[in-house]
Amino acid sequence: MTSKTMINVKNISKHFERKIALSSLSFTIKQGEMVALIGPSGAGKTTLLNTIAGLVPLESGELLIDGQPLTFYKKGKAFAKKIGVIRQQFDLIGPLAVIHNVLAGKLADWGTVKSLISLLVPQEKQTAMASLGRVGLADKANDITSTLSGGEQQRVAMARLLVQNPEIILADEPVASLDPARADDVLAMLTKLVAEEKQTLIASLHSVDYARKYFSRIIALKNGELFFDLPAEKVTDELLEELYHLKEQSKHE
């Protein structure tokens, strides 16, 4: 049975002042795919993820999520069930206990009153504890989040995504601030959880080695354009050299 298309990007473009951030990008991503997004700094990786997350408005082109434009989902509950985001800064509230950060994955479901009550008495505690158990942090539920290591904090962010349970996860440099051993642990865990939940993952990465190790497909951006879109095993060292080679063309363009 063919997987349905979860993300359909058709000729999208975006400028910031006079700089091209994205230029006529087109690709599709099927349900359950795990895609690494690579390219030099300034290639447009974060802009692309922020566009899919609805944080950057489209200038031209079309972006469909599960067959519908982003505006169809609006914000709140419907959007939270479609798309979840994990970043290198973790987006956690340091002074709060771990369990409260995990339960933030329920905010779109709960509304204001239940969310405020949960800050006093954690609601749906079993859900949070089950998620923390899956990322190996059940014993840290009541710790203050800021006292955890960087790798542990990123696992808290993953537990929050498990609670939110979106169909698509956008990971923007999720291991950029971690040392290699912890980065390996976090990516191994993230890709395992995504596979178990049959979610769709797009992760921007600095490390090509991680992209090859943990992802089946690699999309490369350069100067806001699609440079290649290939199965991980087809990405050659020659292609990568060309991708990261700085532009040294004369200025007659």
ABEGO torsion letter per residue (X at the ends): XBBBBABBBBGBBBBBEABBABBGBBBBBBBGBBBBBBEBBGAGAAAAAAAAAGABBBABEBBBBGGBBAAAAEBEAAAAAABBBBBAAGGBBAABBAAAAAAAAAAAAAEAAAAAAAAABBBGAAAAAAAAAAAGAAAAAABBAAABBAAAAAAAAAAAAAAAGBABBBBBGAAAABBAAAAAAAAAAAAAAAAAAGBBBBBBBABAAAAAAABABBBBBBGGBBABBBBAAABBAAAAAAAABBBABBAAX
